Amino acid sequence: MSRRKLVIAIDGPAASGKSTTARLAAEALGYLHIDTGAMYRAVTLAVIREGVDTLDVDAIGKLVARIRVEERQSAAGRRVFLNDEDVTDALRTPEITRTVSAVAAQPVVRSAMVGEQRRMGADGGVVLEGRDIGTVVFPDADLKFFLIAGIEARARRRLRDLDAIGERPDVDRLREEIEERDRLDSTRSASPLRRADGAILLDTSNLTIPEQVDVVVRAARHLETKET
């Protein structure tokens, strides 16, 4: 029996488990994993490098028009490129984390990145993660999930991520930054964070990584062979 190539959307707030779940589910299904948040981080890296004010809409628009952000698969996994430079390992710094919401909120940035995301996912066989996949990028996605987790669980995850790159932030400050990120992402005018219609709600607070990945993979495999 032939299998359909699905478009799977995984949305949710920072540190809810989107990246790990999307990456491992894509591997299990043989799909392409597209981390849309990493694309916005790459734009933010360009903004920081060039000293552009995050409130200067014109300057950001000009910057976006002359840069290229791509995700490519390699033997080392998914890599993010900014003008052909592999910037994957430079995207998780505290400075970018603090700045990315302001940059991603700019309509000109979202328009450019959404166009690229739609191009990459046009033929299906993709798992996309972000904050507006099921609402804006692919509102007709075959399968939608909205991941959530308690603030303590999310702070612990972010702490582990930063520790892995040699950063040792204060836990209380991490909580405040996550809550502020939630506020900014949920209240922006362009593509605010919200649960898409029909999205399956998945609370990952007390789930192991294999458990949360299994939820996505089981639902996808059932749908792949379902007659339309």
Steps between C-alpha positions, in 0.01 A plus 500: 500500500638842403549754773404866480770755562358717775556856609526491880485825697638519854447832677547618855682744728871505575648184658176303469684217326428592137851467362584161648158357424499628141854385428455147636152456351636606160783248532258219590272584208776564247381860463681832471518697824461876459576713806337832414614654828861447391427699184383798706807461720720517190336827398550625857868406479528714186323788675738481797811468286410811300388701801150557365243638745229238554237777477631640172253342258658652188850385590383149582306485175810595301706244692252219437491585129874436463553193718415137436401257774483130420478167680691209350533135588852365542679201648508699824124558489304817427716809465401866470677725252514878484631608158667157460666524844413217738379690807324210676725503804471877545121518530434404863685774686317697770530820293316347205242343730430842656478674161329252268140580602542866406649412162252222425210733578583716197252421217772536235706231673207264540391545141844408367546199728146366450555504124814290538333263745211439263742431218688241704181325614302518176543132407420360845710255696592774748477575869505874561533653843443856608234734634277557198531184292144377549348849497687680220767299318297184441147556635391192302776277639406133511584475869537777759635493854525772762756421771494654845691447826519654844738789558727299730541220246570752226758687707682173575509414131634841402762470776618167356518649149710795617722282717579295189652809334685612811251758627404506870199730536304571816190278518274778625607720212433214260142472627449874455641489146276208403191674639592821317555302179153348542349845544671642194421201280135488605425870464684595181284618211667280238427129539458485880558175683173315547363150471379430146153370431509122513844485665556215746601640840801319647628586848863384514566603863513144628561307179829341402638589161415156354143534630435837341661394172291184497176702517595684181634197314198281579257767383701555181529133411128453549426794271755401236307188409151636556292518184392848398 
